[in-house]
């Protein structure tokens, strides 16, 4: 917009062309200074690096989440197995103690009766 306004204002001060078909046009552009373009490149590179770092952090977060879920599942499975084995051992121990108590009772009964 600024260039168009500048062009229309400049054409008022220029003499008309001979054939009258077109008026001369003046375009003004500003080239960036070398230091500005370098700074822009640095900013673009920094932005790209930040985007890459953010993507890496996001990917790392996904991996950590998957790993923690795996560990959680493994711990739950292990706890379930330990509980099951503990129950089996407890039941067997009860059976053994009950059988031993019965056998001991029988032995004591037999000794008392045989006396």
C-alpha positions as CSV (number, residue, x, y, z in Angstrom):
1,X,0.0,0.0,0.0
2,X,2.7,2.4,0.9
3,X,4.5,1.8,-2.4
4,X,1.3,2.5,-4.4
5,X,0.7,5.8,-2.6
6,X,4.3,6.8,-3.1
7,X,4.0,5.9,-6.8
8,X,0.8,7.9,-7.4
9,X,2.3,10.9,-5.6
10,X,5.5,10.8,-7.6
11,X,3.7,10.6,-10.9
12,X,2.1,14.0,-10.3
13,X,5.4,15.6,-10.4
14,X,6.7,13.8,-13.5
15,X,6.0,15.1,-16.9
16,X,3.5,13.0,-18.9
17,X,4.8,10.7,-21.6
18,X,4.5,11.5,-25.3
19,X,2.0,8.9,-26.3
20,X,-0.1,9.4,-23.1
21,X,-0.7,5.7,-22.8
22,X,1.1,5.2,-19.6
23,X,2.7,7.4,-17.0
24,X,6.1,6.6,-15.7
25,X,6.3,4.5,-12.6
26,X,8.7,4.8,-9.8
27,X,9.1,2.0,-7.3
28,X,11.1,2.3,-4.1
29,X,12.4,-0.7,-2.4
30,X,14.6,-1.0,0.6
31,X,17.1,-3.7,0.7
32,X,17.9,-5.1,4.1
33,X,21.2,-4.4,5.6
34,X,23.6,-7.3,5.7
35,X,23.6,-7.4,9.5
36,X,19.8,-7.5,9.5
37,X,19.6,-10.4,7.1
38,X,22.2,-12.3,9.2
39,X,20.2,-11.6,12.3
40,X,17.1,-12.8,10.5
41,X,18.9,-16.0,9.5
42,X,20.1,-16.5,13.1
43,X,16.5,-15.9,14.4
44,X,15.2,-18.4,11.8
45,X,17.8,-21.0,12.8
46,X,17.1,-20.4,16.5
47,X,13.4,-20.9,15.9
48,X,14.1,-24.1,13.9
49,X,16.3,-25.4,16.7
50,X,13.6,-24.6,19.3
51,X,11.1,-26.5,17.1
52,X,13.4,-29.5,16.8
53,X,14.1,-29.4,20.6
54,X,10.3,-29.3,21.3
55,X,9.7,-32.2,19.0
56,X,12.5,-34.1,20.7
57,X,11.1,-33.4,24.2
58,X,7.6,-34.4,23.0
59,X,9.0,-37.7,21.6
60,X,11.0,-38.2,24.8
61,X,7.9,-37.7,26.9
62,X,6.1,-40.4,24.8
63,X,8.9,-42.8,25.4
64,X,9.0,-42.1,29.2
65,X,5.2,-42.5,29.3
66,X,5.4,-45.9,27.5
67,X,8.3,-47.0,29.8
68,X,6.4,-46.0,32.9
69,X,3.4,-47.9,31.7
70,X,5.5,-50.9,31.0
71,X,7.1,-50.7,34.5
72,X,3.7,-50.2,36.1
73,X,2.3,-53.3,34.3
74,X,5.3,-55.4,35.1
75,X,5.1,-54.4,38.8
76,X,1.4,-55.2,38.9
77,X,2.0,-58.5,37.2
78,X,4.8,-59.3,39.6
79,X,2.8,-58.3,42.6
80,X,-0.1,-60.5,41.4
81,X,2.3,-63.5,40.9
82,X,3.8,-63.0,44.4
83,X,0.4,-62.8,46.0
84,X,-0.7,-66.0,44.2
85,X,2.5,-67.8,45.2
86,X,2.1,-66.6,48.8
87,X,-1.4,-67.8,48.9
88,X,-0.4,-71.2,47.5
89,X,2.5,-71.5,50.0
90,X,0.2,-70.5,52.9
91,X,-2.4,-73.0,51.8
92,X,0.2,-75.8,51.6
93,X,1.7,-74.8,54.9
94,X,-1.8,-74.9,56.5
95,X,-2.4,-78.3,55.1
96,X,1.0,-79.5,56.3
97,X,0.5,-78.1,59.8
98,X,-3.1,-79.5,59.9
99,X,-1.9,-82.9,58.9
100,X,1.0,-82.8,61.4
101,X,-1.4,-81.8,64.1
102,X,-3.7,-84.6,63.2
103,X,-0.9,-87.1,63.2
104,X,0.5,-85.8,66.5
105,X,-3.0,-86.0,68.0
106,X,-3.4,-89.6,66.8
107,X,0.0,-90.5,68.2
108,X,-0.8,-89.0,71.6
109,X,-4.2,-90.7,71.6
110,X,-2.7,-94.0,70.8
111,X,-0.1,-93.7,73.6
112,X,-2.7,-92.7,76.1
113,X,-5.0,-95.5,75.1
114,X,-2.2,-98.1,75.1
115,X,-1.1,-97.3,78.6
